[in-house]
Amino acid sequence: MDHIIEKASKSEFNGNASSSLTPPTAVNEIKLGLRKSLSTPALKFIENTNLSAKISLFDERRHQRVEYPQKRASTENTLIQTGGCVHYKRFCLFVTPCCKKFYKCRFCHDENESHHFHRKTLTELICAECNARQKVQERCQRCGILFGKYTCLICNLFDDLDKQQYHCAECGICRVGGRENFFHCKVCNMCLPMQMKIQGHRCIENISRSHCPVCLGDIHTSRIPCHIPRCGHLLHKMCFDQLLESGHYTCPICQMSLIDMTTLWEYLDIQAKLIPTPEKYEKERFHIFCNDCHETSKTRFHFIGLKCCHCGAYNTTQNVQRRLSLVTGNNRIVFN
């Protein structure tokens, strides 16, 4: 479709366009309509469009299926017409109670509206097969089609792809990955990998209800994978990767090292031996706090850095009292 529009636009510009080609003023309107249809598949648009793949609609007057042949669509649009959007594969449309419009999912709604749609407020949906408007339920009351192989009527979630979804009553939301692979930590108030139950983890009360310290996005209901560093402060995986790429290796909240820095500490030890401390500073001692092991100590001065006497890290600070007040009593290691 894009190449047809572009061809029409170029011909009109050169003054050689025939009467059947689209004028330049209409080109932008058509493209805008296409972009809206990808994320806002309203029934009115679907019934009148000739731009996407093959759509099957139900003719209520003759009670038979009528097919409208159409041109091949892009991969994104094909996903919508074959049962879903770019976020979920499902066979229904949501009637959003906030604006009374039709959307495939809450993300499609939020991408096109200035307000947020809370999926638990959903009361009505429309079958994508027969267009029957009905209350929220697992199957269509008219044609009997299953709206999704996985259905959670608590979260109003329908998904036809197997992602090992399960509903966690304590989290209050549905999660993916298989219930047997996770456990719910009552202190952190979130589901964590079973491996962390065996190895132990740092508990921070209601940590999942916080926001990502990098992008400030929501953590608890986010579809973006999270990274759990040693300190226990959650951040999005892509935000974690961006931190490392930009040369930041400490947690934005507590300053603990995000990764194993042993190799770097050993390198700095070698550099410290190669650069002797001036004689007038040899007896200097500084009171430091280690951001990695949370211990205080008095260490020798060196231009390379102030090394922790307990764990050997250089991730230290001289602002001892403030750092102690921030970490004392807030975090603890728990073995469940």
TANOR-V934651 format. One record per residue. N is the residue number from 1. RES is the residue in three letters. SS is DSSP state (h for helix, s for strand, l for the rest). PHI is phi in whole degrees, -180 to 180 (NA if undefined). NEAR is the number of other C-alpha atoms within 12 Angstrom. Layout:
BEGIN
n=N res=RES ss=SS phi=PHI near=NEAR
n=N res=RES ss=SS phi=PHI near=NEAR
END
This chain:
BEGIN
n=1 res=MET ss=l phi=NA near=21
n=2 res=ASP ss=h phi=-61 near=21
n=3 res=HIS ss=h phi=-70 near=11
n=4 res=ILE ss=h phi=-69 near=18
n=5 res=ILE ss=h phi=-64 near=25
n=6 res=GLU ss=h phi=-64 near=22
n=7 res=LYS ss=h phi=-64 near=22
n=8 res=ALA ss=h phi=-64 near=27
n=9 res=SER ss=h phi=-65 near=27
n=10 res=LYS ss=h phi=-66 near=20
n=11 res=SER ss=h phi=-66 near=20
n=12 res=GLU ss=h phi=-64 near=22
n=13 res=PHE ss=h phi=-65 near=17
n=14 res=ASN ss=l phi=-83 near=13
n=15 res=GLY ss=l phi=79 near=14
n=16 res=ASN ss=l phi=-110 near=15
n=17 res=ALA ss=l phi=-75 near=18
n=18 res=SER ss=l phi=-84 near=16
n=19 res=SER ss=l phi=-68 near=11
n=20 res=SER ss=l phi=-83 near=14
n=21 res=LEU ss=l phi=-83 near=22
n=22 res=THR ss=l phi=-76 near=24
n=23 res=PRO ss=l phi=-67 near=25
n=24 res=PRO ss=h phi=-59 near=22
n=25 res=THR ss=h phi=-65 near=16
n=26 res=ALA ss=h phi=-86 near=17
n=27 res=VAL ss=h phi=-61 near=24
n=28 res=ASN ss=h phi=-64 near=18
n=29 res=GLU ss=h phi=-65 near=15
n=30 res=ILE ss=h phi=-67 near=24
n=31 res=LYS ss=h phi=-62 near=23
n=32 res=LEU ss=h phi=-63 near=16
n=33 res=GLY ss=h phi=-64 near=23
n=34 res=LEU ss=h phi=-64 near=27
n=35 res=ARG ss=h phi=-62 near=22
n=36 res=LYS ss=h phi=-68 near=22
n=37 res=SER ss=h phi=-68 near=35
n=38 res=LEU ss=h phi=-67 near=34
n=39 res=SER ss=h phi=-111 near=35
n=40 res=THR ss=l phi=-129 near=37
n=41 res=PRO ss=l phi=-79 near=40
n=42 res=ALA ss=l phi=-68 near=32
n=43 res=LEU ss=h phi=-63 near=30
n=44 res=LYS ss=h phi=-61 near=15
n=45 res=PHE ss=h phi=-68 near=22
n=46 res=ILE ss=h phi=-64 near=32
n=47 res=GLU ss=h phi=-72 near=23
n=48 res=ASN ss=h phi=-109 near=17
n=49 res=THR ss=l phi=-81 near=22
n=50 res=ASN ss=l phi=-128 near=22
n=51 res=LEU ss=l phi=-112 near=31
n=52 res=SER ss=l phi=-106 near=34
n=53 res=ALA ss=l phi=-73 near=25
n=54 res=LYS ss=l phi=-73 near=24
n=55 res=ILE ss=s phi=-119 near=33
n=56 res=SER ss=s phi=-106 near=23
n=57 res=LEU ss=s phi=-119 near=25
n=58 res=PHE ss=s phi=-104 near=22
n=59 res=ASP ss=s phi=-89 near=17
n=60 res=GLU ss=l phi=-69 near=13
n=61 res=ARG ss=l phi=-71 near=8
n=62 res=ARG ss=l phi=-106 near=8
n=63 res=HIS ss=l phi=55 near=11
n=64 res=GLN ss=s phi=-141 near=12
n=65 res=ARG ss=s phi=-82 near=17
n=66 res=VAL ss=s phi=-114 near=18
n=67 res=GLU ss=s phi=-110 near=16
n=68 res=TYR ss=s phi=-109 near=20
n=69 res=PRO ss=l phi=-68 near=16
n=70 res=GLN ss=l phi=-141 near=19
n=71 res=LYS ss=l phi=-77 near=18
n=72 res=ARG ss=l phi=-65 near=18
n=73 res=ALA ss=l phi=-104 near=24
n=74 res=SER ss=l phi=-71 near=19
n=75 res=THR ss=h phi=-59 near=15
n=76 res=GLU ss=h phi=-64 near=24
n=77 res=ASN ss=h phi=-70 near=31
n=78 res=THR ss=h phi=-62 near=26
n=79 res=LEU ss=h phi=-59 near=26
n=80 res=ILE ss=h phi=-67 near=36
n=81 res=GLN ss=h phi=-73 near=38
n=82 res=THR ss=l phi=-90 near=26
n=83 res=GLY ss=l phi=116 near=33
n=84 res=GLY ss=l phi=142 near=35
n=85 res=CYS ss=l phi=-130 near=34
n=86 res=VAL ss=l phi=-73 near=27
n=87 res=HIS ss=l phi=-99 near=28
n=88 res=TYR ss=l phi=-141 near=33
n=89 res=LYS ss=l phi=-105 near=32
n=90 res=ARG ss=l phi=-154 near=39
n=91 res=PHE ss=l phi=-120 near=41
n=92 res=CYS ss=s phi=-157 near=47
n=93 res=LEU ss=s phi=-116 near=49
n=94 res=PHE ss=s phi=-87 near=47
n=95 res=VAL ss=s phi=-95 near=35
n=96 res=THR ss=l phi=-70 near=34
n=97 res=PRO ss=l phi=-68 near=22
n=98 res=CYS ss=l phi=-76 near=24
n=99 res=CYS ss=l phi=-132 near=19
n=100 res=LYS ss=l phi=58 near=18
n=101 res=LYS ss=l phi=-112 near=29
n=102 res=PHE ss=s phi=-108 near=36
n=103 res=TYR ss=s phi=-139 near=47
n=104 res=LYS ss=l phi=-72 near=45
n=105 res=CYS ss=l phi=-158 near=41
n=106 res=ARG ss=h phi=-68 near=36
n=107 res=PHE ss=h phi=-71 near=26
n=108 res=CYS ss=h phi=-61 near=34
n=109 res=HIS ss=h phi=-64 near=35
n=110 res=ASP ss=h phi=-66 near=22
n=111 res=GLU ss=h phi=-73 near=21
n=112 res=ASN ss=h phi=-116 near=24
n=113 res=GLU ss=l phi=-120 near=21
n=114 res=SER ss=l phi=-89 near=11
n=115 res=HIS ss=l phi=-122 near=16
n=116 res=HIS ss=l phi=-99 near=19
n=117 res=PHE ss=l phi=-106 near=27
n=118 res=HIS ss=l phi=-91 near=23
n=119 res=ARG ss=h phi=-65 near=32
n=120 res=LYS ss=h phi=-75 near=22
n=121 res=THR ss=h phi=-89 near=22
n=122 res=LEU ss=l phi=-66 near=31
n=123 res=THR ss=l phi=-124 near=24
n=124 res=GLU ss=s phi=-133 near=28
n=125 res=LEU ss=s phi=-145 near=39
n=126 res=ILE ss=s phi=-127 near=37
n=127 res=CYS ss=s phi=-68 near=38
n=128 res=ALA ss=l phi=-76 near=42
n=129 res=GLU ss=l phi=-91 near=33
n=130 res=CYS ss=l phi=-115 near=30
n=131 res=ASN ss=l phi=66 near=31
n=132 res=ALA ss=l phi=-78 near=29
n=133 res=ARG ss=s phi=-88 near=24
n=134 res=GLN ss=s phi=-156 near=24
n=135 res=LYS ss=s phi=-73 near=23
n=136 res=VAL ss=l phi=-68 near=32
n=137 res=GLN ss=l phi=-157 near=30
n=138 res=GLU ss=l phi=-75 near=30
n=139 res=ARG ss=s phi=-123 near=29
n=140 res=CYS ss=l phi=-72 near=27
n=141 res=GLN ss=l phi=-75 near=21
n=142 res=ARG ss=l phi=-99 near=20
n=143 res=CYS ss=l phi=-98 near=21
n=144 res=GLY ss=l phi=81 near=17
n=145 res=ILE ss=l phi=-68 near=24
n=146 res=LEU ss=s phi=-82 near=25
n=147 res=PHE ss=l phi=-69 near=38
n=148 res=GLY ss=l phi=-172 near=31
n=149 res=LYS ss=l phi=-62 near=22
n=150 res=TYR ss=s phi=-107 near=29
n=151 res=THR ss=s phi=-133 near=29
n=152 res=CYS ss=s phi=-125 near=28
n=153 res=LEU ss=l phi=-80 near=24
n=154 res=ILE ss=l phi=-78 near=22
n=155 res=CYS ss=l phi=-94 near=28
n=156 res=ASN ss=l phi=56 near=33
n=157 res=LEU ss=s phi=-112 near=40
n=158 res=PHE ss=s phi=-128 near=40
n=159 res=ASP ss=s phi=-148 near=34
n=160 res=ASP ss=l phi=-91 near=27
n=161 res=LEU ss=l phi=-98 near=21
n=162 res=ASP ss=l phi=-81 near=19
n=163 res=LYS ss=l phi=-119 near=18
n=164 res=GLN ss=l phi=57 near=20
n=165 res=GLN ss=l phi=-71 near=26
n=166 res=TYR ss=s phi=-155 near=29
n=167 res=HIS ss=s phi=-99 near=26
n=168 res=CYS ss=s phi=-99 near=26
n=169 res=ALA ss=l phi=-66 near=19
n=170 res=GLU ss=l phi=-76 near=19
n=171 res=CYS ss=l phi=-75 near=26
n=172 res=GLY ss=l phi=83 near=20
n=173 res=ILE ss=s phi=-142 near=26
n=174 res=CYS ss=s phi=-91 near=32
n=175 res=ARG ss=s phi=-127 near=36
n=176 res=VAL ss=l phi=-117 near=27
n=177 res=GLY ss=l phi=115 near=21
n=178 res=GLY ss=l phi=96 near=20
n=179 res=ARG ss=h phi=-60 near=21
n=180 res=GLU ss=h phi=-70 near=18
n=181 res=ASN ss=h phi=-96 near=19
n=182 res=PHE ss=s phi=-135 near=24
n=183 res=PHE ss=s phi=-133 near=27
n=184 res=HIS ss=s phi=-99 near=28
n=185 res=CYS ss=s phi=-86 near=29
n=186 res=LYS ss=l phi=-73 near=21
n=187 res=VAL ss=l phi=-77 near=28
n=188 res=CYS ss=l phi=-70 near=30
n=189 res=ASN ss=l phi=60 near=24
n=190 res=MET ss=s phi=-160 near=34
n=191 res=CYS ss=s phi=-84 near=37
n=192 res=LEU ss=s phi=-125 near=38
n=193 res=PRO ss=s phi=-58 near=25
n=194 res=MET ss=h phi=-58 near=21
n=195 res=GLN ss=h phi=-61 near=16
n=196 res=MET ss=h phi=-73 near=25
n=197 res=LYS ss=h phi=-72 near=22
n=198 res=ILE ss=h phi=-78 near=14
n=199 res=GLN ss=h phi=-82 near=15
n=200 res=GLY ss=l phi=91 near=20
n=201 res=HIS ss=s phi=-149 near=27
n=202 res=ARG ss=s phi=-86 near=27
n=203 res=CYS ss=s phi=-85 near=33
n=204 res=ILE ss=l phi=-131 near=28
n=205 res=GLU ss=l phi=-58 near=22
n=206 res=ASN ss=l phi=53 near=24
n=207 res=ILE ss=h phi=-64 near=32
n=208 res=SER ss=h phi=-71 near=34
n=209 res=ARG ss=h phi=-83 near=24
n=210 res=SER ss=l phi=-87 near=27
n=211 res=HIS ss=s phi=-110 near=23
n=212 res=CYS ss=l phi=-61 near=31
n=213 res=PRO ss=l phi=-69 near=27
n=214 res=VAL ss=l phi=-95 near=25
n=215 res=CYS ss=l phi=-100 near=20
n=216 res=LEU ss=l phi=66 near=16
n=217 res=GLY ss=l phi=-81 near=22
n=218 res=ASP ss=s phi=-66 near=22
n=219 res=ILE ss=l phi=-101 near=29
n=220 res=HIS ss=l phi=-62 near=28
n=221 res=THR ss=l phi=-104 near=26
n=222 res=SER ss=l phi=-72 near=24
n=223 res=ARG ss=l phi=-88 near=19
n=224 res=ILE ss=l phi=-80 near=22
n=225 res=PRO ss=l phi=-58 near=22
n=226 res=CYS ss=s phi=-105 near=31
n=227 res=HIS ss=s phi=-110 near=27
n=228 res=ILE ss=s phi=-115 near=31
n=229 res=PRO ss=l phi=-75 near=29
n=230 res=ARG ss=l phi=-60 near=30
n=231 res=CYS ss=l phi=-73 near=33
n=232 res=GLY ss=l phi=92 near=37
n=233 res=HIS ss=l phi=-81 near=38
n=234 res=LEU ss=s phi=-76 near=44
n=235 res=LEU ss=s phi=-151 near=38
n=236 res=HIS ss=s phi=-62 near=31
n=237 res=LYS ss=h phi=-59 near=24
n=238 res=MET ss=h phi=-69 near=20
n=239 res=CYS ss=h phi=-70 near=29
n=240 res=PHE ss=h phi=-61 near=32
n=241 res=ASP ss=h phi=-64 near=20
n=242 res=GLN ss=h phi=-67 near=16
n=243 res=LEU ss=h phi=-61 near=24
n=244 res=LEU ss=h phi=-65 near=18
n=245 res=GLU ss=h phi=-64 near=11
n=246 res=SER ss=l phi=-90 near=11
n=247 res=GLY ss=l phi=89 near=12
n=248 res=HIS ss=l phi=-104 near=19
n=249 res=TYR ss=l phi=-114 near=26
n=250 res=THR ss=s phi=-120 near=29
n=251 res=CYS ss=l phi=-64 near=30
n=252 res=PRO ss=l phi=-64 near=26
n=253 res=ILE ss=l phi=-95 near=24
n=254 res=CYS ss=l phi=-112 near=32
n=255 res=GLN ss=l phi=71 near=29
n=256 res=MET ss=l phi=-72 near=31
n=257 res=SER ss=s phi=-61 near=34
n=258 res=LEU ss=l phi=-79 near=32
n=259 res=ILE ss=l phi=-132 near=23
n=260 res=ASP ss=l phi=-71 near=17
n=261 res=MET ss=l phi=-102 near=20
n=262 res=THR ss=h phi=-56 near=18
n=263 res=THR ss=h phi=-61 near=14
n=264 res=LEU ss=h phi=-68 near=19
n=265 res=TRP ss=h phi=-62 near=24
n=266 res=GLU ss=h phi=-66 near=18
n=267 res=TYR ss=h phi=-63 near=17
n=268 res=LEU ss=h phi=-66 near=24
n=269 res=ASP ss=h phi=-61 near=24
n=270 res=ILE ss=h phi=-64 near=14
n=271 res=GLN ss=h phi=-65 near=17
n=272 res=ALA ss=h phi=-66 near=21
n=273 res=LYS ss=h phi=-73 near=14
n=274 res=LEU ss=h phi=-76 near=13
n=275 res=ILE ss=l phi=-114 near=14
n=276 res=PRO ss=l phi=-68 near=18
n=277 res=THR ss=l phi=-77 near=19
n=278 res=PRO ss=l phi=-55 near=13
n=279 res=GLU ss=h phi=-57 near=10
n=280 res=LYS ss=h phi=-71 near=11
n=281 res=TYR ss=h phi=-107 near=14
n=282 res=GLU ss=l phi=-63 near=15
n=283 res=LYS ss=l phi=-96 near=14
n=284 res=GLU ss=l phi=-74 near=16
n=285 res=ARG ss=s phi=-129 near=18
n=286 res=PHE ss=s phi=-125 near=25
n=287 res=HIS ss=s phi=-83 near=23
n=288 res=ILE ss=s phi=-127 near=34
n=289 res=PHE ss=s phi=-123 near=36
n=290 res=CYS ss=s phi=-92 near=36
n=291 res=ASN ss=l phi=-73 near=39
n=292 res=ASP ss=l phi=-90 near=36
n=293 res=CYS ss=l phi=-104 near=28
n=294 res=HIS ss=l phi=60 near=34
n=295 res=GLU ss=l phi=-110 near=27
n=296 res=THR ss=s phi=-107 near=27
n=297 res=SER ss=s phi=-164 near=26
n=298 res=LYS ss=s phi=-108 near=23
n=299 res=THR ss=s phi=-126 near=27
n=300 res=ARG ss=s phi=-72 near=24
n=301 res=PHE ss=l phi=-78 near=26
n=302 res=HIS ss=l phi=-155 near=27
n=303 res=PHE ss=l phi=-64 near=20
n=304 res=ILE ss=l phi=-64 near=24
n=305 res=GLY ss=l phi=162 near=26
n=306 res=LEU ss=l phi=-100 near=32
n=307 res=LYS ss=l phi=-85 near=37
n=308 res=CYS ss=l phi=-71 near=31
n=309 res=CYS ss=l phi=-78 near=25
n=310 res=HIS ss=l phi=-98 near=21
n=311 res=CYS ss=l phi=-110 near=22
n=312 res=GLY ss=l phi=81 near=27
n=313 res=ALA ss=l phi=-82 near=35
n=314 res=TYR ss=l phi=-103 near=37
n=315 res=ASN ss=l phi=-84 near=36
n=316 res=THR ss=s phi=-128 near=37
n=317 res=THR ss=s phi=-144 near=30
n=318 res=GLN ss=l phi=-90 near=26
n=319 res=ASN ss=l phi=-83 near=17
n=320 res=VAL ss=h phi=-67 near=23
n=321 res=GLN ss=h phi=-62 near=18
n=322 res=ARG ss=h phi=-67 near=15
n=323 res=ARG ss=h phi=-66 near=27
n=324 res=LEU ss=h phi=-64 near=23
n=325 res=SER ss=h phi=-67 near=15
n=326 res=LEU ss=h phi=-81 near=18
n=327 res=VAL ss=h phi=-104 near=25
n=328 res=THR ss=l phi=-67 near=15
n=329 res=GLY ss=l phi=82 near=14
n=330 res=ASN ss=l phi=-90 near=21
n=331 res=ASN ss=l phi=-125 near=25
n=332 res=ARG ss=s phi=-152 near=20
n=333 res=ILE ss=s phi=-86 near=20
n=334 res=VAL ss=s phi=-125 near=20
n=335 res=PHE ss=l phi=-112 near=16
n=336 res=ASN ss=l phi=-91 near=19
END
